[in-house]
Amino acid sequence: MQDVLIRPFRASDAPWLVMQHGLLYARDEGFDETFAPLVHSILTDFVAGHDPTRERGWIAERAGERLGSIFCVALDEKTAKLRLFLLMPQARGLGLGKRMLGTCMAFARSAGFTEMRLWTHESHEAACRLYRASGWHLLNSKHVHSFGVDLVEQSWKIQL
């Protein structure tokens, strides 16, 4: 994965990212058609109004092929939120997720945040293992019905 570039997100990446989230979450999790519009809304807000000194997104890319994404956005002055962490199936299990998470956390630290939080689902076992191995702590879990399926939502945090 050394040949993979982790580059800044561009607004032109948004349609691809919305499509991939919709396709992969429908296929892997059974999510309904309400999920992709949520991703679209998150990206629209990010493109329209993020503070580039404290908020950033990245795309992993190899030879022009997009392989994943990760975003850091401000929750408040001290707390950043990790968002839209996605790895394409062909890029999983190769250490790229760890590299992307490290890039995002290092940026958050350099931007002056002292804590990061994220929201995920228990079914994302590989991601949850990565978070735990990287020093994140599970704050809470709760059963919900979202995007047409029963899920266990999780909130995680880490002190930077």
C-alpha positions, 0 to 999 in steps of 0.5 A, a space after each residue: 500500500 506504499 503506492 497509495 496516495 492520501 490526498 486532500 478531498 476535492 468537491 469533485 470526489 463527493 459524487 463518488 463518495 456518496 455512491 460508494 457509501 450507498 452501494 457498499 452499505 446496502 450490500 454489506 449492511 442492508 441499508 435502505 435508500 435513506 443512507 446515501 442522502 445523509 452522506 450527500 448532506 454531510 458532504 454538501 455541508 462540508 464543501 459549503 462551510 468547513 474551516 480548512 485550518 481545522 477541518 479536512 477530508 482525505 481520499 486514498 488513491 492509487 493510480 487514479 483509483 479512489 480507495 477510501 475516505 476519512 474526514 476530520 470536522 469540528 464538534 467544538 473548540 476542543 473536540 474533533 469528529 471523525 466522519 465518513 471513514 470508508 475503505 473499498 473492499 479491495 483496500 481492506 486488510 492491507 494497513 491502509 485504514 491504519 494509515 488513514 486513521 493516523 493521518 486524520 488523528 495527526 491533523 486533529 492534534 495539529 489543529 489544536 483539538 484535544 479529543 476526537 469522537 466518532 459514531 459507528 456500528 458494532 457490525 463494523 468489526 474491523 474498524 472497531 478493532 482498529 479504533 481500539 488498537 489505536 487507543 480509542 475507547 468505547 463510550 456507549 452502545 445502543 440498539 436502534 432501527 436506522 436506515 431500514 435495519 436494526 443496528 447497534 450504534 456505538 460512540 467512541 472517543 480518544 484523548 489526543 
